[in-house]
């Protein structure tokens, strides 16, 4: 395994942005290149291949032939073709804070290949990271790799004169939230996200289901501003979601979906879709659920809690996911009457088979045991299938 020679980061421009945003990005990219962070190298430009991929030759002059040379001419320079693109880019190991890549070496152009450049970025973010390597065909990337995140990688070759090949196709991976198990396998990506049934204030999002080795807990629906901010708007148990139409903004508004399992692993994101915008966002719908959280017992380092979910609406809830966040440092260890997953402070509880349906004015209760150290304060905000609930 070769050591990293240098690393860098820079901003990538997104299509469809207003000129002011593009200019601001260019200024920021210049600042990053001029003053890189500690331990970072200089960002390098991508070299575009010559149009048509062929060299241009000067035409023979017309008129009288030149006199014969008085000495033997030297051998003309070889046309400066760059290397070919590397092939077969593969992730041989994906861990929570590292990704190991391998690829098939590029074919030299005019000059020997002396190294490879890796560029990568986190999904739905505008920062691109760069790593320069020697003449190797494998590398383990650890810088800026975090648990439960999606990354795309490309590799290009370079020769001794700085000519760079085209890049490989993008390789996309998602890192697990833990390397110690018992579940380190993310669900598969949701497919075929589409928009349908558009009303004056809402649009229905639909997608194909994901698969997982231990079972999909639910689906996180995200709104993305087209720049670098993603907001999770709901976690739902099924493969549809009624999204409120977004307000008009100078940036793009995209939606995408990720599957989640009980261990907190998330899938690669689905494709993105754009919803129609509205100039008059609708008011939030009235709450149709009430949640009661009770600490049944508590001791230094541990607790037992129950959560009652009541349907205060006029129609049955058929399949439910309750989401909330602990204000303290609680960690769920076991649960009953629901499948409970936790990522950081965020908790996701999905119905069991027998309590899937909650009739109007009906309720269901689940519980869990957990541990805590600094604070066991109860949560105060709850959402049922993406809609806020009243806490009591």
C-alpha positions in Angstrom: 0.0 0.0 0.0 1.5 3.3 -1.0 1.5 6.4 1.2 -0.5 9.4 0.2 1.7 12.0 -1.5 -0.7 14.9 -1.1 -4.3 15.8 -0.5 -6.5 18.7 -1.3 -10.1 19.9 -1.2 -12.1 22.3 -3.4 -15.6 23.3 -4.2 -17.6 21.8 -7.1 -20.2 23.9 -8.9 -23.7 22.7 -9.2 -25.8 23.2 -12.3 -28.8 25.5 -12.3 -27.4 27.9 -9.7 -27.7 31.7 -10.1 -24.6 33.6 -11.2 -24.1 35.1 -7.8 -23.8 31.7 -6.2 -21.4 30.5 -8.9 -19.2 33.6 -8.4 -19.2 33.1 -4.6 -18.2 29.5 -5.1 -15.4 30.5 -7.4 -14.1 33.0 -4.9 -14.3 30.4 -2.1 -12.5 27.8 -4.2 -9.7 30.3 -4.9 -9.4 31.0 -1.2 -9.2 27.2 -0.4 -6.5 26.8 -3.0 -4.5 29.8 -1.9 -4.7 28.9 1.8 -5.2 25.2 2.3 -5.9 23.7 5.7 -3.2 22.2 7.8 -2.0 18.9 6.3 -3.6 19.6 2.9 -1.8 20.0 -0.4 -2.7 22.2 -3.3 -5.9 21.6 -5.3 -5.1 20.5 -8.9 -7.0 21.3 -12.1 -8.5 18.7 -14.3 -6.8 18.6 -17.8 -9.3 18.3 -20.6 -8.4 16.1 -23.6 -7.8 17.7 -26.9 -11.0 18.1 -29.0 -11.6 15.0 -31.1 -8.7 13.3 -29.3 -6.3 13.8 -32.2 -3.3 16.0 -32.6 -3.1 18.8 -35.2 -0.2 18.9 -37.6 1.2 22.0 -39.4 0.6 22.0 -43.2 3.6 21.8 -45.6 4.7 25.2 -46.9 4.1 25.8 -50.6 6.6 27.2 -53.1 10.3 26.5 -53.6 11.6 23.5 -51.7 13.9 24.4 -48.8 17.6 23.6 -49.2 18.8 20.3 -47.9 19.8 20.3 -44.2 23.5 20.7 -43.4 23.3 18.2 -40.5 21.2 15.1 -39.6 17.9 16.3 -38.0 17.0 15.1 -34.5 14.1 12.7 -34.0 10.9 14.7 -33.7 9.0 14.8 -30.3 6.3 12.2 -29.8 2.8 13.6 -29.8 1.9 14.3 -26.2 -1.0 11.8 -25.7 -2.2 11.4 -22.1 -2.6 8.0 -20.5 -5.8 6.1 -20.9 -8.3 6.0 -18.1 -7.9 3.4 -15.4 -10.6 0.7 -15.4 -12.4 -1.6 -13.0 -12.6 0.8 -10.1 -13.8 -1.3 -7.1 -14.2 -0.9 -3.4 -12.7 -4.0 -1.8 -13.4 -2.9 1.7 -15.8 -0.3 3.1 -15.6 0.4 6.8 -17.1 3.2 9.0 -14.1 5.5 8.6 -12.2 4.1 5.6 -12.7 2.9 2.0 -10.2 0.7 0.2 -10.1 1.1 -3.6 -8.5 -1.0 -6.3 -8.3 -0.4 -10.1 -6.7 -1.7 -13.2 -3.7 0.3 -14.3 -3.9 2.9 -17.1 -2.1 2.4 -20.4 0.7 4.9 -21.0 0.3 7.5 -23.7 3.5 9.2 -24.9 5.1 8.9 -21.5 5.2 6.5 -18.6 2.4 6.7 -15.9 3.9 8.0 -12.7 0.9 8.2 -10.4 -2.9 8.4 -9.9 -5.2 11.1 -8.5 -8.3 10.2 -6.6 -11.2 12.7 -6.2 -14.1 12.0 -4.0 -17.0 13.8 -2.4 -19.8 13.2 0.1 -23.3 12.9 -1.5 -25.3 16.2 -1.5 -22.3 18.3 -0.5 -20.2 20.7 -2.5 -16.7 19.9 -1.2 -14.5 17.7 -3.4 -11.5 16.0 -1.8 -8.3 15.1 -3.7 -5.5 12.6 -3.1 -2.4 12.2 -5.2 -0.6 8.8 -5.2 2.4 7.2 -6.7 2.3 4.4 -9.4 0.0 2.1 -7.4 -3.4 0.4 -8.1 -4.8 0.3 -4.6 -5.3 2.8 -1.8 -7.1 3.1 1.5 -8.8 6.5 1.9 -9.4 7.7 5.5 -9.4 11.5 5.3 -12.9 12.9 5.8 -14.5 9.5 5.7 -17.3 9.3 8.4 -19.8 6.6 9.5 -23.1 6.3 7.8 -22.2 8.6 4.8 -22.4 8.2 1.0 -19.3 8.9 -1.1 -18.5 8.9 -4.8 -14.9 8.2 -6.0 -13.1 8.7 -9.4 -9.5 7.8 -10.3 -7.4 9.3 -13.1 -3.8 8.6 -14.2 -1.0 11.1 -14.8 2.3 10.9 -16.5 5.7 12.6 -15.6 4.8 15.8 -17.5 1.5 16.3 -15.6 -0.8 15.0 -18.4 -3.9 13.4 -16.8 -6.1 10.7 -18.3 -9.9 10.8 -18.3 -11.4 9.7 -14.9 -13.0 6.4 -14.3 -16.8 6.2 -13.9 -17.9 7.3 -10.4 -18.0 4.5 -7.8 -20.6 5.1 -5.1 -20.5 3.5 -1.6 -22.1 4.1 1.8 -20.1 3.5 5.0 -21.6 1.4 7.9 -22.4 3.1 11.2 -20.2 0.6 13.0 -17.5 -2.0 12.2 -18.2 -4.2 15.2 -21.7 -5.4 14.4 -23.9 -7.3 14.8 -25.2 -5.6 11.7 -22.7 -3.7 9.4 -24.5 -4.2 6.1 -26.6 -1.2 4.8 -29.9 -1.7 3.0 -30.0 -1.6 -0.7 -30.9 1.8 -2.3 -34.6 2.6 -3.0 -35.3 2.7 -6.7 -37.5 4.6 -9.1 -38.5 7.6 -6.9 -41.3 9.3 -8.8 -43.8 12.2 -8.2 -47.5 11.7 -8.7 -50.9 12.9 -7.5 -50.0 16.6 -7.3 -52.5 18.9 -5.6 -52.5 22.6 -4.9 -50.4 22.0 -1.8 -49.0 18.4 -1.8 -47.4 15.8 -4.1 -47.1 12.1 -3.6 -43.7 10.5 -3.6 -43.4 6.8 -4.4 -40.5 4.4 -4.7 -39.6 0.7 -5.0 -38.8 -1.1 -1.7 -35.3 -1.8 -0.5 -33.9 -5.0 0.9 -31.7 -5.7 3.9 -30.1 -8.7 5.6 -31.9 -8.1 8.8 -34.9 -6.1 7.6 -35.7 -2.5 6.6 -36.9 -0.4 9.5 -38.2 2.5 7.5 -37.4 5.2 4.9 -36.0 8.6 5.5 -37.3 11.3 3.1 -34.9 14.3 2.5 -35.3 17.7 1.0 -32.1 19.0 -0.6 -31.5 22.7 -1.5 -29.3 21.8 -4.5 -26.2 23.2 -2.8 -25.1 21.5 0.4 -28.0 21.3 2.9 -30.2 18.2 3.3 -33.1 18.2 5.7 -34.8 15.0 6.8 -38.5 15.8 6.5 -40.0 12.4 7.5 -39.4 8.8 8.3 -42.1 6.5 7.1 -42.7 2.7 7.2 -43.9 2.3 3.6 -42.9 3.3 0.1 -45.0 6.5 -0.3 -45.0 9.9 1.3 -47.3 13.0 0.8 -44.9 15.9 0.7 -45.9 19.5 1.1 -45.0 21.6 -2.0 -41.9 23.7 -1.3 -41.9 27.5 -1.5 -40.2 29.2 -4.4 -36.5 29.8 -3.7 -33.6 31.0 -5.9 -32.0 27.5 -5.4 -33.2 24.1 -6.5 -35.4 22.0 -4.3 -34.8 18.2 -4.7 -36.1 15.2 -2.8 -34.5 11.8 -2.3 -35.1 8.8 -0.1 -32.8 6.5 2.0 -33.7 3.2 3.6 -32.7 2.6 7.2 -32.3 -0.6 9.3 -32.6 -1.1 13.0 -28.8 -0.8 13.5 -28.9 2.7 12.0 -27.2 1.8 8.7 -28.6 3.9 5.8 -28.6 3.0 2.1 -27.2 4.8 -0.8 -29.7 7.5 -1.8 -32.4 7.0 -4.4 -32.5 9.2 -7.5 -33.7 12.8 -6.9 -36.9 14.4 -8.0 -38.1 18.0 -8.2 -41.5 19.0 -6.8 -43.5 21.9 -8.1 -43.2 25.0 -6.0 -45.9 27.2 -4.4 -45.8 30.9 -3.5 -48.2 30.2 -0.6 -47.0 27.3 1.5 -50.0 25.6 3.2 -50.2 25.7 7.0 -49.1 22.6 8.8 -51.9 20.0 9.2 -53.5 19.6 12.6 -52.0 16.9 14.8 -53.8 13.6 14.7 -51.7 11.7 17.3 -50.8 12.1 21.0 -47.7 10.5 22.6 -47.1 9.8 26.3 -43.6 9.0 27.4 -43.1 7.7 30.9 -40.0 6.6 32.8 -41.2 3.5 34.6 -38.0 3.1 36.6 -34.6 4.7 36.7 -31.3 3.9 38.5 -27.8 5.1 38.1 -26.7 4.2 34.6 -30.1 2.6 33.5 -33.8 3.1 32.9 -37.0 1.5 31.6 -39.5 3.7 29.7 -42.8 3.1 28.0 -44.3 5.1 25.1 -48.0 5.2 24.3 -49.1 6.3 20.8 -52.7 7.4 20.5 -54.5 8.0 17.2 -56.6 11.2 17.6 -57.6 11.3 14.0 -60.7 10.0 12.2 -59.1 7.3 10.1 -57.0 4.3 11.1 -53.2 4.4 11.0 -52.1 1.3 9.1 -48.4 0.9 9.7 -46.5 3.4 11.8 -43.1 4.7 12.6 -42.6 7.0 15.6 -39.5 9.2 15.7 -38.0 11.3 18.5 -34.7 12.4 19.9 -33.3 12.0 23.4 -32.2 15.3 25.0 -29.7 13.4 27.2 -27.2 10.7 26.4 -29.6 7.8 26.6 -28.9 4.7 24.6 -31.6 2.0 23.9 -30.4 -1.5 24.6 -33.6 -3.7 24.3 -37.2 -3.1 23.3 -40.6 -4.8 23.2 -43.8 -4.4 21.2 -41.8 -2.4 18.5 -38.6 -2.6 16.6 -36.4 0.3 17.9 -33.3 1.7 16.2 -31.1 4.5 17.3 -28.5 6.7 15.5 -26.9 9.3 17.8 -29.8 10.8 19.8 -32.4 10.1 17.1 -34.7 7.1 17.8 -36.9 5.3 15.3 -39.6 2.9 16.5 -41.6 0.7 14.1 -44.8 -1.2 14.7 -44.8 -4.9 15.4 -47.0 -7.1 13.2 -49.8 -7.4 15.8 -50.0 -3.6 16.5 -49.7 -2.3 13.0 -53.1 -0.8 12.9 -54.2 1.9 15.4 -57.9 2.6 15.1 -59.4 6.1 15.6 -59.2 7.0 19.3 -57.2 3.8 19.8 -53.7 3.5 21.1 -50.7 1.2 21.4 -47.8 1.0 23.8 -44.3 -0.2 23.5 -41.3 0.0 25.8 -37.6 -0.2 26.0 -34.7 -0.5 28.5 -31.6 1.7 28.1 -28.5 3.1 29.7 -27.5 6.7 30.5 -24.7 8.6 32.1 -25.1 12.4 32.3 -28.8 12.8 31.7 -32.0 10.8 31.4 -34.3 13.7 30.6 -37.4 12.6 28.6 -37.9 13.6 25.0 -40.6 16.2 24.2 -41.0 16.2 20.4 -42.5 13.2 18.5 -43.5 12.6 14.9 -45.7 9.7 13.6 -45.2 8.8 10.0 -43.6 12.2 9.4 -46.4 14.3 11.0 -45.9 16.0 14.4 -47.7 14.6 17.5 -48.9 16.3 20.7 -46.8 15.3 23.7 -48.5 14.6 27.0 
